[in-house]
Amino acid sequence: MTTEPASPPPSPDNSPHDAHTAPRHPVRISEILTGLASTPGRDRITLGDLINALEARAFGVLMLVLSLPNVVGVGTVPGVSTLFGAPQLVFAIQMMAGAKSPWLPKRFMRASIATAEMARIVEKVRPRLEKVERRLRPRLLALTTPFAERMTGFMYLLLATAVALPIPLANNLPSVAMTVMSLGFIAFDGAFVLAGILIGLVSLVVAVLVVLGGIAAFWKLLSFF
């Protein structure tokens, strides 16, 4: 990856959609990515370009991408869960603050990829992405409003904390919860957001039980000395 100038980072503001203005048939992420990758006259695409194209849904996409490694089990490798959980903590705080879209340092916003390479990636992932998108639709829009996103940002914060901490067997389920929530925000699907919150609550209970069990085992071990 190389770097090139990108637009300045977005400033905190409300997301452009709410329970009354969310599109009945929102443009799919697969269509946005395809359009971006086929932009004529552009040799490279920056991370800033991608975030600007996704607009308010950039939070959902980034959270989704950062959650998937732990969902598929990569997070079991020591240190990996923290690597992906730490950025999620930052984005969760930005959501709680009402940021319109993710803010990253200019150096990261200028990171770029060749348009041709982006096109190859999009072509590879589009069939699976479209399969998931067919299950999503705008509903329970009250759970996808700017206010709801801020409140859900707190849930993201708790879940990202559970993921970032080196707690064995406690980072998979929180990542599943964030994946489901993110899909809901991407498609304005409040049902998925609600399902993700419920899974998140269960995962937090499991994480607490794992921690308490570990503490109890530690004290029991000490009793033998």
VENHU-V7606 format. One record per helix or strand of 3 or more residues. SS is the DSSP state (A for helix, B for strand). FROM is the first residue (numbers start at 1). TO is the last residue. If there is no record, write none. Layout:
BEGIN
ss=[SS | SS]
from=[FROM | FROM]
to=[TO | TO]
END
This chain:
BEGIN
ss=[A | B | A | A | A | A | B | A | A | A | A | A]
from=[29 | 44 | 47 | 74 | 80 | 106 | 111 | 115 | 141 | 146 | 172 | 190]
to=[37 | 46 | 71 | 76 | 96 | 109 | 114 | 133 | 144 | 164 | 186 | 222]
END
